[in-house]
Amino acid sequence: MHENAASWDWLAGEQVVLKSAACNAQHQWQEEPYVSPDGEKFCTIVRLEDDSFTMCVNGQPWEATFEKMWKPGFSPDGRLVAIIQQDGEWTLAVDGETWPEFYAYIWHPIFSADGSVIAAAVQMDGKYGMCVDGEPWPNLFDNANEFAISNNGQSTTAVIQTEAMAAADLAAFRRGVYTVAVNGQPWEKSFMNIWSPVFDPQGKRVAAQTRLNLYEYTIIVDGETWPEAFGCVWEPCFNPVTGTIAAPVRIAGSWGMAQDGKVIWEPVFTQCWHQQFSADGKTLGAIVAPSFGNFTVALNGKPWSSVYPVVTELAVSADGKRAAALASEHNVNWRVVVDGTPWDGAYDMAWKPVFSADAGHVAAKVEHKGRHKVLLDGKSFKRDFDRVWDPIFSPDGSKLLIRALDKGAYLRIVADVTDF
């Protein structure tokens, strides 16, 4: 659910936002289209006749032009962001206005949940870190990666290198030269490896995977490791209500789930990952493999009875009573599986299912023979499209926003769930 969706136009009907997706300005070419979450804006990067680049929004170019542009996208609050180069240096442009500081390079723009805060990874003077709303971290490092921002936007984090290390310096690697920096401040302890730091919902705590030595792994929380070590671990996640931390762990060659270091799902799976809590914190879902090459979904440790060669894109309803995922036969014949039962029909491609807030409906976009469709509870919308973006439910779950490109026109459709 998008935090700002209540303010969008949910009047049922079809609106032709643009009769033609082509930019009105003279240009050499235009690139892949992007649309805003509310469906009101359609944009593409265009290269103008003078070889400069700009954004074209609803057919009209920005006034500002740049040497290069890439990775456009909309923040959750609808602002249009792109990475731009000017005079050989890089920064972000937000709705056509650049951040005041320029960098040797900038990448990986990320947003707070409501979109009010924008952060990005930066490199300047050979040092790496993050920039938040145009302000760089107070400390930059020899290396930084695995960037993240808290839901409230008040904190950012990354895995950083604490000291310079020569190529193939195995002694330094085994000693440990990696840790986590939060708002530019590194944790005191360093480790052999650290991956995927994540914030709790309040943005006050950080958990990550860490490698203790050549053979042992565990979870580290605010600089302190779990007392227990495992053969391997995957990315942790916080319970949104209790604040406990769950992570898949490998024990004696099999996978289970640990919570705050203690095993809560016995290690009976050949794989267990991509776990997530329901919004009420009562249900923990994950993609698991009960046997080699056979995948399914488990809720609170209990797997579905149906298994598939591939399962991905898990979604758990807010109330934790339902789950959905995609399944395929080695990346062909994609199906949407809801509550353990696949919908009718197999597709060339499918994208992550989404639940309505009340968990009463599930929607997904799929592709068949080059055409995109929107499915609701297994039923297709009355027409297909050249391209469609992820469907979005209204806050009350009674309507579905369809953002689509068809026959050169960009359409914004608000469909009632009874239209399917």
N, C-alpha and C positions, 0 to 999 in steps of 0.2 A: 504494500500500500504506500503510495506517495503521500508524504506529509502535507503537501500543499493541494491535494486533489479536491478538497472541499470547496476551494475558491474557483474551480474551473467551471466552464459552461457545460452543463449536463443536460441541456435541452435536446430531446431526441430528434434525430434528423441527420441529413447528409449536407455537408457544406463543401463547396468547391473552393478551397483556399487559393489555389492557383490553377488557371486553365492550362498553363504550360509550365513545366518545371525548368525551362530554359531561363537563364539570367537575362534581364533586359539590357544590360550594358554590353557593349561590344567586347568580345573576349575570344581568346584562342581556344580555350577549352574550359570545361567545368568538371569537377570531380564528384566523388560519391556523395549522395544526399544524406542529410541528418535532419531529424525533426525534434521539436521541443516536446517535453513530457506531456504538456496539455494539448499538443497537436496544432497549436495556433501558428507555429513558425516552421518554415521549410528552408533549409540552407545548404549551400555548397561552396567549396572553395573554387574560385575562378582565377584563371591567368588572363590578365588584360592584354590589350594590344601592345602596350609598352613593356611587356615582360614582367610587370609587377603582379602581385597577388593580393586578393582581398576576399571577403566573404560576401556572398549574395544571399540576402534574407528576404523571402517572399518576393523574389524577382528583382530586388533593389540592392545595389552594392553598398558596402560601407564607404564612407568618405575616405578613411585611412587606407593606404596601400602599403605593402611590405615586400621585402626581397624574396622571402619564402614563407610558406604557411603549411602546417600539417596538424593532424590529430584534432580536428574540431569536435565539439561536443557541447551538450547543454547541461548545466548544473540542475539539480533538482528544483530550484526556484526559477528556472527558465532562462537564466543568463547564458549567452553564447560565448564559449571559451575556445581559443585556438592558440597553438604555439606559433610564434612568429619570429622571423629574423629581420633585423634592421642594422645596417652598417656592420655586418659580420657578427653581431651578437644576438642573443636569444632572450625572449621573455614571453609572458602570456598577454594576449589581448582579450579583454572581457567586454563584450558588446562594443567592440571597436576602439576601446581605450586601453593602452598598454600599461602594465605595471611600471612604476618609476625606475626600478632597478633592472639592468640588463646583465646577462650572464654569458659565460663561455658556452654553456649549453643548459637546456631545461627540458624536462620530460615528465611523464607520468602525472598529469593533473588529477587530483582527487578532491572530493567534496564532503562537507559535513552532511548529515542526513537531510537537513532542510535546505541545503545549498547556500547558506549564508556565508560560509567560509570556504575558500578555495586554497589548496596547497599544491605544491609541485616539487619534484626532485630537481636539484640544481648542481652545477659544477662551476666553480670560479677559482681562478688561480691554482688549478690542479687539485682543489679540495672539493669534497662532496657533502651534501646535506639536503636540507629542505628550506623552502620559502613558503610563508603563509601570508596570503593577502598582500603580497609584494614585499614582505619583511623576511630577510633570511635569518636562519638560526644564528645565535651568537657564536656557535662553534661549528666549524666544518672539519671534515675528516679525510684521511687518505682514500677511503672507500666507503660507500654507503649504498644500500639496496634494501629491498623488502619494505617499501614505504607504506605507511598507514596513517589514517586520521581518525580521531574519535567521532562518535556520532554527533556530539555537541560542538565539534570543531575547536574545542579549547586546547587540545593536545595533538601533537603529531609524533610519529616515531619511525625509526628505521634501524636496521642492523648496520653497525659501523665497524670499521677496522681501527683498533686502538693504537697500533704502532706500524711503522713501515716494515715491509717484509720483502726480501729479495725473492726473485722467481725461484721456485723449487726449494725454498727454505723449509725443509720438513721439520727441523727442530723447532722453529718458531710456530709452525702450524700446529704441531702436537702440543706445544706449550699453551697455545690459545691466544689469539689476537683479535677475537671478535666479541662484541657485546651489543647491547641495545642502547640507543640514545633516545631520550624522550624530551622533546622541545629543545634539542641540541645538547642535553646533559647526559653523558654516558653513565651507565651503571658501573659500579666499582669493580666487579669481577668480569674477567674475560674467559672465553671458552673456545674450543676447537672449531665449532660451527654453531650458528644460530639461524633459524628460519622463521618466517611468517609471524612476526609480532602482531597481536590483536589486543584491542582495548575492551574493557568491560563497558556495559551500556552507559555508565556515568563518566567514562573517560578518565578514570583515576588510577586504574590498575592495568598492567600490561602482562600478557602471558605469551610465551613463544616456545617452539621446539629448540632443544639444544643437544649437542653431541658432547658427552663428557670425556670420552677417549675413543680409541679406535673401535671399540666394541659396544659401548653403552650409550643410551640416549635417555632423555627425560624431558620434563616440562619445567621451564623456569618462569617464576612469577615475581615481578618487581625486583629482579636481581637475585632471588633465592630459588634454588632448585628443589623439586620434590625430593624427599628422602629416598624414594624408590627409583631404581634404574631399570631400563627395559632393552630388549634387543633392537627395537626401533619404535618411533612414535610418529604420529601425523599431527597436523595443525590443531591446536587447542581451540575451544570456544567456551564462552562464559554463559552460565545460566542467567537469563535476563532478570530473574526474580531473586534467586538466592545468592547469586554471585559465585557459586561453585564452578569449577573448571573441569570440563570433560575433554578427553583426548583418546584417540585410538592408540593402543599399545600392542607390541608384539612380545609374546612370552613363549619360549620354547618352540618357536617356529610358527605359531598360530596367533591370530589377532583377536583382541577383545576391546573393551572400553574401560578406562580408568577415570575416576572422578576424585580430584584432589589427591591423586597418587594411589588411591585404593581401587582395586578392580571391581567394577559393577556389572560388566558383561563378561562372562567367562570366555577365555580365549579359545573359541571353537570354530572361528572363521579363517579361511585362507586369505581374506582381505576384509578390512573394515575402515571406512574413511568417509569424508564429506559429511560429517555429522552436523546436526543443527537442532537447537531447542525450539519448541513452540513458544509463542509469545507469553503464554502463562507459565512457562518453565516446567510444566508437568510431564512433557513428552520429549524424549530424545530420539531423533531418527538418524539413520546412517545408511549408506550403501554398503552392503556386505556381500561376501561370496561364501555361501555355506560349503561349497566344494570348488575345486579348481576349475576356473572357466565358467562358472555358473553364478550370476550375480542377481541380487534382489535388494529389497529395502527391509530394514528391521526397525521397529518402533519399540523403544524400551527393551531392546534385546531380543524381541520376538520377530523373526523374519516372515515375510510373505511366503505363501506356499509356491507361487510361480517364480521361476528363475529364467534368466536370459543370458546370452553371451556377453552383452554390454548393457549396463545401466548407468545413467548419468543424470545430472540436473535435478537433484532431489528438491522437492518443495514440501514443507510441512505446514498445515493450516494453523492459524493463530490459536485455535482452541486445542490443538494437538490430537484431534480425533481422526484426522484424515492426512493422507500423504499422496503425493503424485511424483512421477519421474518419467524419464524417457528410456526406452529400451530398443535395442536394435540387434540385428544379426550381423555382427562385425561391420557396423557402420552402413548397412543397407537395411531397407525395410524398417524404418523408424516407426515406433508406436508410442502413444501416450498411455501410460499405465496409472490408474487411479485406484487407490485402496486395494492394490494387488490384482486388479482386473484390467486388461488392455481394452481400450476403445476399439471399435471396429475400424478397419482400414490401416494400411501400412503406407508410409510416405518416403519420398526421396530424402527428406530432411524434416526435422522437427526442433522446436525450441522450448525452453524451460516453461513448464506449466505455471500458471498463477491461480491462486485461490481468491475468491471474494472474501471480504473481511469477516463475514459471518460463516464462512466455510461452506456455504450452500451451493456454490458453483465453482467450476474449474474451467479455465480457458487456456488455449495454446495456439500458436501459429505453426503452420506446417507448409511444406512445399511438395507439389506433385506436378511432374512434367513441366517444370519451369514456372508454374503459377503458384501464388501464395494463397492460403486459405486461413480463416480464423475458425477454430472449433470451440464450442461451448458445451460442456457435459457430453462430449462425443458427437454433437451435431454440428454440421457446417453452416456458416453464414450463407445467405441466399446467393452470394456472388463471390467470385475469386478476383485476384488482383495481380498486376505485374510484380508488386512488392508490397509487403505489409510489415509494420513494426510491431513490437510486443503489445498485445492488448492490455488495457488497464481498466479495472473495475471502478465504478463510482463508489464512494464511501459506504453507501447503503447496499451495495451489491445488486441493485436493480438494473443497472445499465453497464454497457461495455464500450469503451472508447477504441475505435479502430482508426489507425492512421495509415493511409494507403496511397500508393502511386499506381495509376492505371491509365493507359493510353495517353501518357504525357501529362496528365493532370494529377495534382495532389489533392486528396480528399480527406476530410475530417468527418468521421461518421460516429454518431452516438446511437448505438443500437440498444433497444430494450432486450432484456434476456429472453423475453417471449418471442423475439424475432427469429430465434434459432429453432 
